[in-house]
């Protein structure tokens, strides 16, 4: 598709847009058409319209170009787009939002366009196409020659799931990097905050799910993902920064291990946690020790691999004689029962999340050091 004699995105920004809201731009269909045309021809393979123009529902996939380069649907699109935006009241907050989104969209798009026809590098830009991305990742692993990974927000693993299941069925060691793993997502709100997804992936046969607590455990997870030959691996990572924890080690390769031990061979209580909540468990242990309660903290980055360990090892980490156990995880408690038992307690999520800064959400939903301490005291 030949690009008409239009300015590039960067030139268009320089000539027509400023960081200030240019409300005069909305006054003429000519201005709207020029911007829309520039976006279309510069982003012809990018589904930009949904977020660039909140007043329309048109997408680039709807365009069919004739052999002569004509495009009747494009002409119809421009007419509708101009009409839609022209009807927006430029004095309303909504019009300003359209403007801000439009400006931000073009600025970001211009960076992408510089690489659109550059095939160097090691990453592919799949866009919002999770199921296709994972399917292509499977195909690359089947072809051989590359060790591939795919990545998206953890909440969108719902779209990945069918292809992840095929990874497990075909015993393909494809790596899934799934970030923004809990209510720590924050202001994006409950639509983007995973709750049940971790339990879903953990329940899948032949699929290793790592949720590391710090850089050491993340390195261990990557090592496992890159060295095993027949198991797909998910690295479930946080959005927020996490502290490096004393005691974290390559023992994470065993799936679960003692990260902070009790002084007694059989502890008074065991706190089991994964990911960002391991630090809460360690803090709770320190508080309880001052009260005379001798607590062991177990980091459980990967239940699947822990279950593959010998009975002797599992007993050494989680002795059956210690029935006072608390599971701590900022997601669903589904699946933790095998480790907590009938006498244990949970500091987990029991609802969807909310929109607020992450620290406020952890307090709102009770995923705090104080609540871990209370849970141990209650046993």
Secondary structure, DSSP 8 states (H G I E B T S, - for coil): ----S---HHHHHHHH--SS--GGGGG-HHHHHHHHHHHHHHSTTS--HHHH-TT----GGG----TTS--HHHHHHHHHHHHHHHTS-TTSHHHHHHHHHHHHHHHHHHHHHTTTT---SS-----S-HHHHHHHHHHHHHH-S---EEEEEGGGHHHHHHHHHHHHHTT---EEEEE--SGGG-TT-GGGS-SSHHHHHHTSTTEEEE--SSHHHHHHHHHHHHH-SS-EEEEE--SS-----TT--GGGGGS-EEEE--SSSS-SEEEEE-GGGHHHHHHHHHHHHHTT--EEEEE-S-HHHHTTS-HHHHHHHS-TT---EEEEEEEE-TT-HHHH-TT-EEEEE-S---SS-HHHHHHHTT-SHHHHHHHHHT-
